[in-house]
Amino acid sequence: MKRTLIVGLAFAVLAWAAWRFSVVGPSPAPAPARPDSVRTGLRAARLFFAASDGDSLVSESRDLAESGALHERVASLISELARGPRGPAVAALPSGTSLLHVYLDDRGLMTLDLSPEFAHDFRGGTTAEYMAIASLVRTLGANVPEARQVLITCGGQPLETLAGHLPFDQPFDIQDWP
């Protein structure tokens, strides 16, 4: 009697399972988990923009996506500088400026190859040129501690100057731009 009950129960479970998969189909696979944006690594970055009076720099903090790769770290900093400040300061880099390439040697020389917009869309004189370089060099110095000097090229070509006042043929020492 017990044996018949166990066999009958097993048969009923198998029959139910066969019916469930043939009529209803297998249960759908769970949706892949969406990335948890809370767990995405963010890092605080210090950006420097020109003050609205044009005679100094203003620091602004932003949370940027964490990246260990040098190119992505520097590209996000330059992108944010070109996007402009959130506060009352002024963007010192021309809109549309982006990073094409970056190289950092073992002595701390960072060579930046910026997009052509950096030179072509630059408008300004002595002060604007100084603010653009100061904004860029100070931001890199604050966020890329392994960099000691910055050499700027544009579109794969060396730049003599941006507006005729600062020579670009030598790297800018980060310590000279406090």
Residue pairs with C-beta under 8 A, 6 or more apart in sequence:
40 65
40 66
41 65
41 66
42 63
42 64
42 65
42 66
43 63
43 64
43 65
43 66
44 61
44 62
44 63
45 61
45 62
45 63
45 64
45 76
45 77
45 80
45 139
45 142
45 143
46 59
46 60
46 61
46 139
46 142
46 143
47 59
47 60
47 61
47 62
47 77
47 80
47 81
47 85
47 139
48 57
48 58
48 59
48 60
48 81
48 134
48 135
48 138
48 139
48 142
49 57
49 58
49 60
49 81
49 84
49 85
49 89
49 90
49 91
49 92
49 135
50 56
50 57
50 58
50 89
50 90
50 91
50 92
50 128
50 131
50 135
51 57
51 58
51 89
51 90
52 88
52 89
52 90
54 90
54 127
54 128
54 131
55 127
57 131
57 134
57 135
57 138
58 85
58 87
58 88
58 89
60 85
60 86
60 87
60 89
62 80
62 86
64 76
64 77
64 80
65 76
67 73
67 76
70 102
70 104
70 144
71 99
71 101
71 102
73 143
73 144
74 99
74 102
74 110
74 112
74 140
74 144
75 98
75 99
75 102
77 139
77 140
77 143
77 144
78 93
78 97
78 98
78 99
78 112
78 114
78 136
79 98
79 99
81 91
81 92
81 93
81 97
81 135
81 136
81 139
82 91
82 93
82 94
82 95
82 96
82 97
82 98
83 91
83 95
84 90
84 91
84 95
85 91
92 128
92 131
92 132
92 134
92 135
92 136
93 118
93 132
93 135
93 136
94 117
94 118
94 120
94 121
94 122
94 123
94 132
95 117
95 121
96 115
96 117
96 121
97 114
97 115
97 117
97 118
97 121
98 114
98 115
98 117
99 112
99 113
99 114
99 115
100 113
100 114
100 115
100 155
100 156
101 111
101 112
101 113
101 156
102 110
102 111
102 112
102 113
103 110
103 111
104 110
104 111
104 144
104 146
104 147
105 111
107 148
108 146
108 147
108 148
108 149
109 147
109 148
109 149
109 151
109 171
110 140
110 144
110 147
110 149
110 150
110 151
111 150
111 151
111 153
112 136
112 150
112 151
112 152
112 153
113 153
113 154
113 155
113 156
114 152
114 153
114 154
114 155
115 154
115 155
116 154
116 155
118 152
118 154
118 162
119 154
119 155
119 159
119 162
122 128
122 129
122 132
122 162
122 163
124 131
124 132
124 163
125 163
125 165
126 163
126 165
128 163
129 161
129 162
129 163
129 164
129 165
129 166
130 165
130 166
132 162
133 152
133 162
133 166
133 172
133 177
134 177
136 150
136 152
137 150
137 172
137 174
137 177
138 174
138 177
138 178
140 147
140 150
140 174
141 147
141 174
141 175
141 177
147 174
148 173
148 174
148 175
149 171
149 172
149 173
149 174
150 171
150 172
150 174
151 168
151 170
151 171
151 172
152 159
152 168
152 172
153 159
158 168
158 169
159 168
160 167
160 168
160 169
161 167
161 168
162 168
